[in-house]
Amino acid sequence: MILNVISAEYIADYKILLTFNNGESVLTDLEQTVKSDQRKIFYPLREIDYFKSFRIKLNTIIWPNEADFAPEFLLKLGRQQKTENYLIQNLE
């Protein structure tokens, strides 16, 4: 099955709630990714108002300058962050 983002909702800061066609939903925080990527196409995303201007196109989220992330990356990142948050909360 080809993975598709079917819903994307801005939550806060650089966090987007994403729902995929496999039934999974993840809260993905893209702050570190956006701020550490040195490719010029991602520079505008560092401004929060621009970051909020994403939309769904084809199978992922995309910004007006055509910057995008593969849906597989978004799902993997969201899963990883969920696991990290769970571990942090349960080790305290």
C-alpha positions as CSV (number, residue, x, y, z in Angstrom):
1,M,0.0,0.0,0.0
2,I,1.2,3.5,-0.8
3,L,1.2,5.6,2.3
4,N,-0.8,8.8,2.1
5,V,-1.5,11.7,4.4
6,I,-5.3,12.1,4.4
7,S,-5.6,14.7,7.1
8,A,-3.3,17.4,8.6
9,E,-4.2,19.8,11.4
10,Y,-1.9,22.5,12.7
11,I,-1.7,22.1,16.5
12,A,0.9,24.5,17.9
13,D,4.5,25.7,17.3
14,Y,5.8,23.1,14.7
15,K,3.4,20.4,15.6
16,I,1.0,18.9,13.1
17,L,-1.5,16.1,13.8
18,L,-1.3,13.8,10.8
19,T,-3.7,11.0,9.8
20,F,-2.6,8.4,7.3
21,N,-4.5,6.1,5.0
22,N,-3.3,3.1,7.1
23,G,-5.5,4.3,10.0
24,E,-2.6,5.7,12.1
25,S,-2.6,9.2,13.5
26,V,0.5,10.9,14.9
27,L,1.4,14.2,16.4
28,T,4.6,15.1,14.5
29,D,6.9,17.9,15.8
30,L,8.9,19.2,12.9
31,E,10.8,22.0,14.7
32,Q,14.1,20.2,15.0
33,T,13.9,19.0,11.4
34,V,13.0,22.4,9.9
35,K,15.5,24.3,12.0
36,S,18.4,21.9,11.4
37,D,18.0,21.3,7.7
38,Q,20.4,23.6,5.8
39,R,18.7,23.3,2.4
40,K,17.4,26.7,1.4
41,I,13.9,25.4,0.5
42,F,13.3,24.8,4.2
43,Y,14.4,28.2,5.4
44,P,10.9,29.8,5.0
45,L,9.3,27.1,7.2
46,R,11.3,28.4,10.2
47,E,8.8,31.4,10.3
48,I,5.8,30.0,12.1
49,D,3.2,31.9,10.0
50,Y,4.7,30.3,6.9
51,F,5.0,26.9,8.5
52,K,1.2,27.1,9.1
53,S,0.5,27.5,5.4
54,F,0.9,23.8,4.5
55,R,-1.8,21.9,2.6
56,I,-2.2,18.3,1.5
57,K,-1.1,17.6,-2.1
58,L,-1.0,14.2,-3.6
59,N,0.1,12.0,-0.7
60,T,1.8,14.4,1.7
61,I,1.8,17.9,3.2
62,I,3.4,20.7,1.1
63,W,4.1,24.4,1.5
64,P,3.7,27.2,-1.0
65,N,7.4,27.0,-2.0
66,E,6.9,23.3,-2.8
67,A,8.9,22.1,0.2
68,D,7.5,18.8,1.5
69,F,8.4,15.7,3.5
70,A,7.8,12.1,2.5
71,P,4.8,10.6,4.3
72,E,6.9,7.7,5.4
73,F,9.3,10.1,7.1
74,L,6.5,12.0,8.8
75,L,5.0,8.7,10.1
76,K,8.3,7.4,11.3
77,L,9.2,10.7,13.0
78,G,5.8,10.9,14.7
79,R,6.1,7.3,16.0
80,Q,9.6,7.9,17.3
81,Q,8.6,11.1,19.1
82,K,5.6,9.3,20.7
83,T,7.9,6.6,22.0
84,E,10.5,9.1,23.3
85,N,7.7,11.1,25.1
86,Y,6.3,7.9,26.6
87,L,9.8,6.8,27.9
88,I,10.5,10.3,29.3
89,Q,7.2,10.4,31.1
90,N,7.6,6.9,32.6
91,L,11.2,7.2,33.6
92,E,10.6,10.3,35.7
